[in-house]
Amino acid sequence: MAQYRGQPVRYRRKGLLRLRLRQLLEDRKITPYGLAKFTGLSLNTIYRLTRPSGRFNLMRADTIERLCGALRITPSDLFDYKAPPPS
């Protein structure tokens, strides 16, 4: 268990954050290659962010800004959030 100043830290139940990039590209009929060329991100990065599960580990603010600028959306359109079920 994580500790802060010697005390155990209890985490709240986390919600589920998913990236909607795959659906956005399919709706707009944009290929990952085209998005990579337009944003300047590597094709490997685009493929990593378009996983069918929508899961991702780390995304820089610059990457979010580039994706939102290229697709003309806001960050809230780029992500789906599902609240945790009540306990």
FENBEL-V474432 format. One record per pair of residues at least 6 apart in sequence whose C-alpha atoms are under 8 Angstrom apart, sorted by the first residue. I is the first residue (numbers start at 1). J is the second residue. D is the distance in whole Angstrom. If there is no record, write none. Layout:
((I J D) (I J D))
//
This chain:
((1 8 6) (1 9 7) (1 10 8) (2 8 6) (2 9 6) (2 10 8) (3 9 5) (13 84 7) (14 83 8) (14 84 6) (15 81 7) (15 82 6) (15 83 5) (15 84 5) (16 81 6) (16 82 5) (16 83 6) (16 84 7) (17 55 8) (17 79 7) (17 80 6) (17 81 5) (17 82 7) (18 53 8) (18 54 5) (18 55 6) (18 56 8) (18 79 6) (18 80 5) (18 81 6) (19 49 7) (19 50 8) (19 54 5) (19 55 6) (19 56 7) (19 78 6) (19 79 5) (19 80 6) (20 50 8) (20 54 6) (20 77 8) (20 78 5) (20 79 6) (20 80 7) (21 49 7) (21 50 6) (21 54 8) (21 78 6) (22 49 8) (22 50 5) (22 51 7) (22 52 7) (22 54 8) (25 31 7) (25 32 8) (32 43 7) (32 46 6) (32 47 7) (33 43 6) (35 46 8) (35 70 8) (36 42 6) (36 43 5) (36 46 6) (38 70 7) (39 66 6) (39 67 7) (39 70 6) (41 63 8) (48 56 8) (49 55 8) (49 56 7) (64 75 7) (65 75 8) (68 74 6) (68 75 6) (68 78 7))
//
